[in-house]
Amino acid sequence: MNRIALLSGIFIVALMTGGCASSSSELSGGVRTKEIYEWRIYTLTGDSAAPDEYFRTVLIPAYNRLGAKVGAFKPYRTEATPSRYLLFVYPDVHTYYKAKKEIWNDEVFRKDAQPYFDFTAVRPPYVDFVSYLCEAFDKIPQMRQPDKERTLFEFRLYHSPNEEANQRKIKMFNKDEIDIFDKTGIHSVCYGEIIAGANMPALIYLTWYRDEPTRNEAWSRFVNHEDWNRIRILPEYAHTATNNQSRLLSPLPYSQF
C-alpha cells in the first residue's frame, strides 16, 4: 500500500470513529455516521458570470451524481471584492472521499468542464479559494433544510484559543446553545467542527432567516433569553470562543438549500 492510500485510510477510520455515537443515521453493522461539510470560499477577480455558470451547470450537477448536495451563496451586501461561498454536504466521509477521487474520472464532468478550464487558465475568475472540511455536531448530525421563503443566511466561524476550549464550545452548542436558538427563532442549518482548514481550532455553523429584520429580532431574543444568560457565565464554558466572525449571505438562484 502506498503512502497516500495509507493516509487516506487512516483519515477515514479516524473520522468514522471520532464521536459518532449520537448520530441518527446508521451504516451497515450498526456503525453510526454524521455528515461531512466542505466549505469553499472563493475570492473572485471580478465578474462572477463565468464561475456562476460553471458552478450551476457543471460542478454542482457532477457532485450531485456523486452523492453530495451543494449550497451556493454570495455576500448579502455588495462588497468591493466579490466572493462565492459553496457548501458541499456529504452524507458520510466515504462519500466525501469517493467524490474527491471520482469526479476526475467522470467523463461528463471532464467534457463539460474543459471549456471553462481552458478559458480560465489564462483569465483566472478567482484569486484563490479557502477550504474548510468539517464534521457535523452530535446534536444535529444531518443538516436541517431551510424554509423555501428564506432570503438570508448567516455564516459564523468561532475560533478558540486552544483545542480543549474548542471542544468545550462544541459541547456548549450540543448541550444548550442550539436549543436556545430553536426557542428564539435562530433557524439552524448545520454545525461543523473544522477538522482541516485555515483557522483551527474552530467551528463553523450556518443559520437562516426570512429576512434581515427577523434575523435581528431573533438575535435580540437570544441575547436576552434567561437560558443564555444562565449558561454564558458558567465556568465550564469560559474562554471557549475568543474570535467570532460573522458573514450575512444571500442564496444564489442555483443553491440547493
QUIHU-V881399 format. One record per residue. N is the residue number from 0. RES is the residue in one letter. NEAR is the number of other ideal C-beta (glycine too) atoms within 8 Angstrom. Layout:
{{N,RES,NEAR} {N,RES,NEAR}}
This chain:
{{0,M,4} {1,N,5} {2,R,5} {3,I,6} {4,A,8} {5,L,9} {6,L,8} {7,S,9} {8,G,9} {9,I,8} {10,F,10} {11,I,11} {12,V,8} {13,A,8} {14,L,11} {15,M,10} {16,T,6} {17,G,7} {18,G,6} {19,C,12} {20,A,6} {21,S,8} {22,S,13} {23,S,5} {24,S,9} {25,E,8} {26,L,9} {27,S,5} {28,G,4} {29,G,6} {30,V,9} {31,R,13} {32,T,14} {33,K,13} {34,E,14} {35,I,15} {36,Y,17} {37,E,12} {38,W,14} {39,R,10} {40,I,12} {41,Y,12} {42,T,10} {43,L,14} {44,T,7} {45,G,6} {46,D,6} {47,S,11} {48,A,6} {49,A,11} {50,P,12} {51,D,11} {52,E,9} {53,Y,11} {54,F,14} {55,R,10} {56,T,7} {57,V,12} {58,L,10} {59,I,12} {60,P,8} {61,A,14} {62,Y,14} {63,N,11} {64,R,8} {65,L,12} {66,G,10} {67,A,13} {68,K,9} {69,V,15} {70,G,13} {71,A,16} {72,F,14} {73,K,12} {74,P,11} {75,Y,8} {76,R,5} {77,T,3} {78,E,7} {79,A,2} {80,T,6} {81,P,9} {82,S,11} {83,R,16} {84,Y,15} {85,L,13} {86,L,13} {87,F,14} {88,V,14} {89,Y,14} {90,P,10} {91,D,11} {92,V,13} {93,H,7} {94,T,13} {95,Y,14} {96,Y,11} {97,K,10} {98,A,14} {99,K,7} {100,K,8} {101,E,9} {102,I,11} {103,W,7} {104,N,6} {105,D,11} {106,E,6} {107,V,8} {108,F,12} {109,R,9} {110,K,7} {111,D,10} {112,A,12} {113,Q,8} {114,P,7} {115,Y,11} {116,F,8} {117,D,7} {118,F,9} {119,T,10} {120,A,7} {121,V,4} {122,R,6} {123,P,7} {124,P,11} {125,Y,11} {126,V,6} {127,D,6} {128,F,8} {129,V,9} {130,S,11} {131,Y,15} {132,L,11} {133,C,15} {134,E,13} {135,A,16} {136,F,13} {137,D,10} {138,K,9} {139,I,11} {140,P,15} {141,Q,11} {142,M,11} {143,R,9} {144,Q,4} {145,P,10} {146,D,7} {147,K,4} {148,E,5} {149,R,12} {150,T,8} {151,L,14} {152,F,15} {153,E,13} {154,F,12} {155,R,12} {156,L,10} {157,Y,13} {158,H,11} {159,S,13} {160,P,5} {161,N,7} {162,E,7} {163,E,6} {164,A,14} {165,N,14} {166,Q,8} {167,R,11} {168,K,14} {169,I,11} {170,K,9} {171,M,12} {172,F,14} {173,N,9} {174,K,6} {175,D,9} {176,E,10} {177,I,13} {178,D,8} {179,I,13} {180,F,12} {181,D,8} {182,K,7} {183,T,11} {184,G,8} {185,I,11} {186,H,12} {187,S,13} {188,V,12} {189,C,14} {190,Y,13} {191,G,13} {192,E,9} {193,I,14} {194,I,8} {195,A,7} {196,G,13} {197,A,6} {198,N,8} {199,M,7} {200,P,9} {201,A,12} {202,L,14} {203,I,15} {204,Y,12} {205,L,14} {206,T,12} {207,W,11} {208,Y,16} {209,R,8} {210,D,8} {211,E,9} {212,P,6} {213,T,10} {214,R,12} {215,N,8} {216,E,9} {217,A,12} {218,W,10} {219,S,8} {220,R,10} {221,F,12} {222,V,7} {223,N,7} {224,H,11} {225,E,5} {226,D,10} {227,W,12} {228,N,9} {229,R,8} {230,I,12} {231,R,7} {232,I,5} {233,L,8} {234,P,4} {235,E,6} {236,Y,10} {237,A,6} {238,H,5} {239,T,11} {240,A,9} {241,T,8} {242,N,6} {243,N,8} {244,Q,8} {245,S,7} {246,R,9} {247,L,13} {248,L,13} {249,S,11} {250,P,12} {251,L,10} {252,P,5} {253,Y,9} {254,S,10} {255,Q,9} {256,F,10}}
